[in-house]
Amino acid sequence: QQGDQVLAVDAEYGIVLVRITGDGYRGVLAICRYPELLRLEMASTYGTEGELAGKIASDHGGILAMNANGFQDPNGKGNGGQLAGWCMAQGEEHGYHFGGDVYQRIELSENGLDCRIVPASDPVGEGTYSAAEFMPALIRDGKKLENQDWTGEQPRACIGQSEKYEILMLVIEGRYPLEGILGTSVNNCSEILLQHKCMQAINLDGGSSAMLWFDGEYVTQSSSSPLRYTGGRPLPNAWVYG
């Protein structure tokens, strides 16, 4: 309906993947019909090192996955083993809140129907089953939250929910200037998501961590040349659907 190219359809799991393109960027949006199939999963080696999103999803029976929290990354050499911030994976807490009102949190109930975007400093909402913290918030209650800081052309990863309770996973590729693929701003990500009737959305860790995996393969490319086709960087956790 939005005129996007359809890349894949999985009727069993209610997934549609569409190509997202624009001036200086490209990416993939996953539209997922059944919110109860989404949860946050931790890497099996969390605390020591991270794992790729596809490995986390495969270990937990998922068919679709994307990156979630950021991780401690001293000198750009972090191994994804330690969270930067806090999360809740199936009701179990990990990490710690930080960033005051700067960091934001997405909270989802077990059935996925109750989705909220709140400051990380707020108490965790009752009934929260899966949650992750990063910044900035993009859309709250159907209204775009214009951002004045994250306006650069960068690879992005965002997650949200539509007015029909569909889960929306958006990954934008970038940092390939010779190909004209630079990335985009968080404000443009909001516009893309609003075209799909998004009601709640948050920006997640971008850059070379931003990856989308579906049915055994990565359907986006990492912004890091050495990791371009291998799944990006190891992660402490991932959003897993299926």
C-alpha positions in Angstrom: 0.0 0.0 0.0 2.9 2.3 0.7 4.5 1.5 -2.7 7.5 -0.3 -1.1 9.1 -3.3 -2.9 8.2 -6.6 -1.1 11.2 -8.7 -0.4 9.7 -11.7 1.4 6.4 -12.9 2.9 6.1 -15.5 5.6 2.4 -16.2 6.0 2.8 -18.7 8.9 4.5 -16.1 11.1 2.8 -13.1 9.6 6.0 -11.4 8.4 6.4 -9.1 5.4 9.8 -7.7 4.6 9.9 -4.5 2.4 12.8 -2.6 0.8 13.2 0.9 2.1 15.1 3.4 -0.1 15.8 7.1 -0.2 18.4 9.7 -1.0 21.6 8.3 0.3 20.2 5.3 2.2 18.6 1.9 1.9 17.3 -0.6 4.4 14.7 -3.2 5.2 11.5 -2.9 7.3 10.0 -6.0 8.8 6.3 -5.8 9.5 5.2 -8.5 12.0 1.6 -9.3 12.5 1.7 -11.2 15.8 3.1 -9.1 18.7 3.0 -12.0 21.1 5.8 -13.7 19.1 8.3 -10.9 20.0 10.6 -11.1 23.0 14.1 -9.9 24.0 16.6 -12.7 24.3 20.1 -12.6 25.8 23.3 -14.0 24.3 24.1 -17.4 25.8 27.6 -16.0 26.5 26.4 -12.7 28.0 28.7 -11.4 30.6 31.7 -12.8 28.8 31.1 -11.9 25.1 28.3 -11.3 22.8 26.8 -13.3 19.9 25.5 -12.4 16.5 21.7 -11.6 16.2 21.1 -14.7 14.0 22.8 -17.0 16.6 20.7 -15.6 19.4 17.5 -16.1 17.4 18.4 -19.6 16.3 19.2 -20.6 19.8 15.7 -19.4 20.9 13.6 -20.7 18.0 13.2 -17.4 16.3 12.8 -16.7 12.6 13.5 -13.0 12.7 15.9 -10.9 14.8 17.5 -7.5 15.1 19.9 -5.8 17.5 18.6 -4.3 20.7 20.7 -2.7 23.5 24.0 -1.0 23.1 27.1 -2.4 24.8 30.2 -1.2 26.5 32.6 -0.4 23.7 36.0 1.0 24.9 38.1 2.2 22.0 35.6 0.6 19.6 36.8 -2.9 20.6 34.0 -4.1 22.8 33.0 -7.7 22.3 29.3 -7.3 23.1 29.6 -9.0 26.5 28.4 -6.1 28.7 25.3 -4.0 28.3 25.3 -0.3 28.1 22.1 0.3 30.0 19.4 -2.0 31.2 17.0 -4.5 29.7 14.4 -7.0 30.7 14.4 -10.4 28.9 11.2 -12.4 29.5 10.7 -10.8 32.9 14.4 -11.1 34.0 16.4 -7.9 34.5 19.9 -7.3 33.2 22.3 -4.4 33.4 21.6 -1.0 35.1 19.7 2.1 34.2 21.8 5.1 33.3 21.6 8.3 31.3 18.9 10.0 33.4 16.1 11.3 31.2 18.3 11.1 28.1 18.0 7.3 27.7 14.5 6.1 26.9 12.9 2.7 27.3 10.6 0.6 25.2 8.4 -1.8 27.3 6.3 -4.6 26.0 3.9 -6.9 27.8 4.0 -10.7 27.3 1.3 -10.6 24.7 2.9 -7.6 23.0 -0.2 -5.5 23.0 0.9 -3.1 25.7 3.8 -1.1 24.2 5.2 2.0 25.9 8.0 4.5 25.4 9.1 6.0 28.7 12.2 7.7 30.1 14.8 5.2 31.5 14.5 7.0 34.8 10.8 6.0 35.2 9.9 3.0 37.2 9.4 -0.1 35.1 5.8 -0.5 34.2 3.6 -3.2 35.7 3.4 -6.3 33.4 6.5 -5.5 31.5 7.9 -8.7 30.0 10.5 -7.4 27.5 12.3 -4.0 27.5 15.4 -2.3 26.2 16.9 1.1 26.7 18.6 3.4 24.2 17.9 6.8 22.7 16.2 8.8 21.4 12.5 8.1 21.5 11.1 8.5 18.0 7.3 8.3 18.2 5.1 8.3 21.3 1.3 7.8 21.0 1.4 8.3 17.2 3.3 11.7 17.4 6.7 12.2 16.0 9.3 13.4 18.5 11.5 15.7 16.5 15.2 15.3 17.4 17.8 18.1 17.0 20.9 16.0 17.8 20.8 12.7 15.9 20.5 14.3 12.5 23.5 12.8 10.8 23.4 10.3 8.0 24.2 7.1 9.8 23.2 3.4 9.8 20.1 3.1 12.1 18.1 0.5 13.8 14.6 1.2 15.2 11.8 -0.8 16.7 8.1 0.1 17.1 4.5 -0.9 17.0 1.8 0.2 14.6 -1.8 1.1 15.3 -2.8 -2.5 14.4 -0.3 -3.7 17.0 2.1 -5.0 14.3 5.8 -5.0 15.3 7.9 -2.8 13.1 11.7 -3.5 12.8 13.6 -1.0 10.7 17.3 -1.3 9.8 19.0 1.3 7.6 22.3 0.6 6.0 25.1 3.2 5.6 28.8 4.2 5.6 29.3 3.1 2.0 29.9 6.5 0.3 31.4 5.1 -2.9 28.0 3.4 -3.4 26.0 6.5 -2.4 24.8 4.6 0.8 25.4 6.9 3.7 22.6 6.3 6.2 19.9 8.7 7.4 18.7 10.7 10.4 16.5 9.4 13.2 13.9 12.0 12.1 13.7 10.3 8.7 13.4 6.9 10.4 10.3 8.3 12.2 8.8 9.4 8.9 9.3 6.0 7.4 7.7 4.3 10.4 4.8 6.8 10.4 4.0 5.8 6.8 3.3 2.4 8.3 1.0 3.9 11.0 3.5 3.5 13.8 2.3 4.5 17.3 5.3 3.9 19.4 9.0 3.7 18.4 12.5 4.1 19.7 15.9 4.3 18.1 18.3 1.5 19.0 22.1 1.0 18.7 23.1 1.8 15.1 26.3 1.8 13.2 28.0 -1.6 12.6 25.6 -3.2 15.2 22.5 -2.5 13.2 21.5 -5.8 11.5 18.3 -7.6 10.5 18.3 -11.4 10.2 15.5 -13.5 8.7 15.1 -17.2 8.2 18.8 -18.1 8.3 20.4 -15.1 6.6 21.2 -11.5 7.1 18.9 -9.3 5.0 20.9 -6.1 5.7 24.6 -5.4 5.5 26.8 -4.2 8.3 28.3 -0.7 7.9 31.7 -2.2 8.8 33.5 -3.4 5.7 35.1 -6.4 7.3 31.8 -7.5 8.8 29.6 -6.5 5.9 28.3 -9.9 5.0 29.0 -11.8 8.2 26.3 -10.4 10.6 27.8 -7.3 12.1 29.2 -7.2 15.6 28.5 -9.5 18.6 25.6 -8.3 20.7 24.6 -8.8 24.3 21.0 -9.4 23.3 18.6 -9.2 20.4 14.9 -8.7 19.6 13.7 -12.1 18.5 10.4 -12.9 16.7 8.9 -16.2 16.0 
